[in-house]
Amino acid sequence: MSEDSPIYKPSDPEVFSRGSLKLTYDLLRKKNPALALTVRNMINDDVLPKNEGQLEDKNSDHFKVTLNSFEVRAVVEYLMEYGQQDIEAQGQVGLAVMAKALMEDWIILAHKMVSELPKNQRP
């Protein structure tokens, strides 16, 4: 790997952008303020290394999700509860599209976490 390349890939399931974590917080905070705050606090963790040209750009910040499997499950459940109809009813169709993509990212992380469990602990 070259020195200009980050040591993580933004496509890694446990890697989320600053924007994704902020949107997750915004969508969760009315339904589960404690979980929303836990998600938002990850933004205060160390930023994953990034390319030299991106050092000053906070929008290019990525963080490793440090939630346990129960918290990730709760995020997915709350995002599913929130539902696209709630967002669309508020006249925010663009937000509905972003929320659906965000929910898919959390589901991918949940699947990865389950696949890493010993076989006798998998659901």
C-alpha positions as CSV (number, residue, x, y, z in Angstrom):
1,M,0.0,0.0,0.0
2,S,1.4,3.4,-0.9
3,E,1.9,6.2,1.6
4,D,-0.8,8.2,0.0
5,S,-3.4,5.4,0.5
6,P,-5.4,5.2,3.7
7,I,-5.0,1.9,5.7
8,Y,-8.7,1.4,5.6
9,K,-11.3,1.4,2.9
10,P,-14.3,3.6,3.1
11,S,-16.3,0.6,1.8
12,D,-15.3,-1.5,4.9
13,P,-18.6,-2.3,6.7
14,E,-17.4,-0.9,10.1
15,V,-16.2,2.4,8.5
16,F,-18.7,5.3,8.4
17,S,-18.3,8.9,7.3
18,R,-18.8,11.9,9.5
19,G,-22.0,12.7,7.5
20,S,-23.4,9.1,7.9
21,L,-22.9,9.2,11.7
22,K,-24.5,12.7,11.9
23,L,-27.5,11.6,9.9
24,T,-27.8,8.5,12.0
25,Y,-27.8,10.7,15.1
26,D,-30.4,13.0,13.6
27,L,-32.8,10.2,12.7
28,L,-32.4,8.4,16.0
29,R,-32.4,11.2,18.6
30,K,-36.2,11.5,19.0
31,K,-36.7,7.7,19.3
32,N,-33.7,6.8,21.3
33,P,-31.7,9.8,22.6
34,A,-29.1,7.7,24.5
35,L,-28.2,5.6,21.4
36,A,-28.2,8.6,19.2
37,L,-25.7,10.3,21.6
38,T,-23.5,7.2,21.6
39,V,-23.4,7.4,17.7
40,R,-22.7,11.1,17.7
41,N,-19.9,10.6,20.2
42,M,-18.0,8.4,17.8
43,I,-17.3,11.6,15.8
44,N,-15.2,12.6,18.8
45,D,-13.0,9.5,18.4
46,D,-9.9,9.5,16.3
47,V,-10.4,10.1,12.6
48,L,-9.1,7.2,10.5
49,P,-6.0,8.1,8.5
50,K,-6.7,9.8,5.2
51,N,-4.8,11.0,2.1
52,E,-2.6,14.0,2.4
53,G,-4.9,16.1,0.1
54,Q,-7.9,15.5,2.4
55,L,-6.3,16.4,5.8
56,E,-8.1,19.7,6.2
57,D,-11.5,18.5,4.8
58,K,-13.7,17.4,7.7
59,N,-16.2,16.0,5.1
60,S,-13.7,13.3,4.2
61,D,-13.4,12.1,7.8
62,H,-14.2,8.5,8.5
63,F,-14.6,6.7,11.8
64,K,-14.6,3.0,12.9
65,V,-17.9,2.1,14.4
66,T,-17.3,1.0,18.0
67,L,-20.9,-0.1,18.9
68,N,-21.6,-3.6,20.1
69,S,-23.9,-5.9,18.1
70,F,-26.9,-5.1,20.3
71,E,-26.4,-1.4,19.7
72,V,-26.0,-2.0,15.9
73,R,-29.2,-4.0,15.9
74,A,-31.0,-1.2,17.8
75,V,-29.8,1.3,15.2
76,V,-31.1,-0.8,12.4
77,E,-34.5,-1.4,14.2
78,Y,-34.9,2.3,14.9
79,L,-34.0,3.3,11.3
80,M,-36.6,0.7,10.1
81,E,-39.2,2.1,12.5
82,Y,-38.6,5.6,11.3
83,G,-39.5,4.4,7.9
84,Q,-39.5,6.1,4.6
85,Q,-43.1,7.2,4.9
86,D,-42.3,9.3,7.9
87,I,-39.7,11.2,6.0
88,E,-41.7,11.5,2.8
89,A,-44.7,12.7,4.8
90,Q,-42.5,15.6,5.9
91,G,-41.8,16.5,2.3
92,Q,-38.2,15.4,2.4
93,V,-37.9,12.9,-0.4
94,G,-34.1,13.4,-0.7
95,L,-33.7,12.6,3.0
96,A,-35.7,9.4,2.5
97,V,-33.3,8.2,-0.2
98,M,-30.3,9.0,2.1
99,A,-32.0,7.3,5.1
100,K,-32.6,4.2,3.1
101,A,-29.0,4.0,2.0
102,L,-27.8,4.6,5.5
103,M,-30.0,1.8,6.8
104,E,-28.5,-0.5,4.3
105,D,-25.0,0.4,5.5
106,W,-26.0,-0.4,9.1
107,I,-27.5,-3.7,7.9
108,I,-24.3,-4.6,6.2
109,L,-22.4,-3.9,9.4
110,A,-24.9,-6.1,11.4
111,H,-24.4,-9.0,8.9
112,K,-20.6,-8.7,9.2
113,M,-20.9,-8.8,13.0
114,V,-23.1,-11.9,12.9
115,S,-20.8,-13.6,10.5
116,E,-17.8,-13.1,12.8
117,L,-19.6,-14.8,15.7
118,P,-18.6,-18.4,16.5
119,K,-21.1,-20.8,14.8
120,N,-22.7,-21.8,18.1
121,Q,-23.5,-18.1,18.9
122,R,-25.1,-17.2,15.6
123,P,-28.8,-16.6,15.4
